[in-house]
């Protein structure tokens, strides 16, 4: 979690510990999902934009408010931390899932906190 930019995702210092707790509670599931996506990828050890988009569409992340363009923007945001690499490592994948939850549920008003959105 030290490589994730949680402070940029959530400005509420009281919510950060709840986010970290939820990440730790779900880390086994997130790792399994990460491995599942990687098993279909040809860019090991990274999850490419196409890999993540396929996963997100299968999970029905995009809807009327949260568009596919939002996914693209969030992927580019997380993927831009290290220049010259095409894809996400596991920690970045976790961060991207959290950013999707924040954007889809918290920013739209469906959740009252980022931890609730996650």
Beta strands, then each sheet from edge to edge (+ up, - down):
end
